[in-house]
Amino acid sequence: MARKLSITADGKNIVVHLHKGDLPANVTFNGAIAVDSETLGLSLVRDPLCLVQLSDGGGEAHLVQVDRGNYDAPNLKRVLSDPGALKLFHFARFDIAMFMRDLSIVCAPIYCTKIASKLVRTYTDKHGLKDLTKEVLGRDISKDQQSSDWGAPELTDAQLAYAASDVLHLHALKERLDAMLAREGRTEIAQSCFDFLPTRAALDLAGWEDVDIFAHA
């Protein structure tokens, strides 16, 4: 049975469901799906995928604590690779590389709020989710649990609340960033960047993570 936790985000009550191993087959999402992941660290070589978070912008968030022994999660993989469902991320490049490596799927189509932010918020170098959410939506999100043990067998309520918070604002961010992209005439180039992300992730996994293959030198 899924573990449940109730949290408050932007004045709304959100039910957080924690599933072990896989997403239940009866869980469905409407429209675009906000997605994030938690890993043991930030190395694509060393650190395993531990948790995947999903929300369709409604009153629920679903968290899947994957089995690192086999990553056998067919329902989760089906949702993440569904070509008919747009997946919203903040810094999609890392998450989809992890999915490609550990879940053996290509996650698409994709929208990345960090890329959109960099294309339109050229007046700042602060494109982290906390700063972006604060400026664009006027909402404060906590990053207190960002550095914690996501490989622990039992996650704390604080970890679950933190993990859920990372997918609860992406729909609203997309709406605001879409308007800014359109205003600046950068919608098409943003879409091209989003479409390229699976290839960028594959390059990262193949050893070109820190190399710009488009550079002259």
Sequence and secondary structure as in RCSB ss.txt:
>XXXX:A:sequence
MARKLSITADGKNIVVHLHKGDLPANVTFNGAIAVDSETLGLSLVRDPLCLVQLSDGGGEAHLVQVDRGNYDAPN
LKRVLSDPGALKLFHFARFDIAMFMRDLSIVCAPIYCTKIASKLVRTYTDKHGLKDLTKEVLGRDISKDQQSSDW
GAPELTDAQLAYAASDVLHLHALKERLDAMLAREGRTEIAQSCFDFLPTRAALDLAGWEDVDIFAHA
>XXXX:A:secstr
  EEEEEEETTEEEEEEEEESS  TT    SSEEEEEEESSS TTT  EEEEEEE SSSEEEEEE  TTT   HH
HHHHHT TTS EEESSHHHHHHHIIIII     SEEEHHHHHHHH TT S  SHHHHHHHHH      TTSSS T
T SS  HHHHHHHHHTTSSHHHHHHHHHHHHHHTT HHHHHHHHHHHHHHHHHIIIIITT  TTS  
